[in-house]
Amino acid sequence: MKHTYTIEGMTCGGCKASVEKHLNEIESVTMVAVNLEKGEAAITMDTHITRNALQKALPEKFTISEKLTEKVSSSSNSASLEIAEEKSKIQQLKPLLLILFYITTASVLLNYETWLWSEFMLDFMGLFFIVFSFFKMLDLKGFTASFSMYDPIAKKVPFYGKIYPFIETALGLLFLMRFEIDIALMITLAVLGVTTIGVTKTLLDKKSIRCACLGTALKLPMTEATFIENAIMIVMAVFMLLNLF
């Protein structure tokens, strides 16, 4: 069951992320898609939720009113909707895939003359953290709100979300400068390990929320690609630690 509501009071990416976060926390809500420009929120739910219940879940600055109710009943319509959503998901992931491609290419070019896997991985991890932290810092407030929707630590300690991009920047510099690599690797395992737990839980719960890996500048859905992206970095960190000790 899908309902479209008008949301009043949204003025920025942070507001959008806040609305998505609070609505996604409601039991029976399976997906929330907020359109900041139109001031709308499309909510998919397993069972009907009253407008009053939705309003209570939101901060006071936001006002929600029902605009349209859509029900997809036939199996053919459901199949068409799933195909359309899958195509849209692939299109949304295009920026992430391009960024990973360029990071990989740059890392290869930095090491192709005297190839060592360990050096390639250090450059890849360094560039990864620097680039991803840059996008997060474009809208730090919006990132913090989105990140707290799935990261276990950020949910309980909002300040962690505010400093997370700076942690990534520091890790990127440590890897690129080859300074205190062992400490950087252990921190990488800790922060990405916790985030991956949150990503995994979100995927298992089949909740459709926005991934905060590239901040709010690029609208990326939370998919298996997010899990794989973190897993690659964790595997690299483990491999490097095994080589160091």
Secondary structure, DSSP 8 states (H G I E B T S, - for coil): -EEEEEEES--SHHHHHHHHHHHHTSTTEEEEEEETTTTEEEEEESS---HHHHHHHS-TT-EEEEEEEE---SHHHHHHHHHHHHHHHHHHHHHHHHHHHHHHHHHHHHHSTT--HHHHHHHHHHHHHHHHHHHHHTTHHHHHHHHTTT-HHHHH-HHHHHHHHHHHHHHHHHHHHT-SHHHHHHHHHHHHHHHHHHHHHHHHTT-B-EE-TTTTTS-EE--HHHHHHHHHHHHHHHHHHHHH-
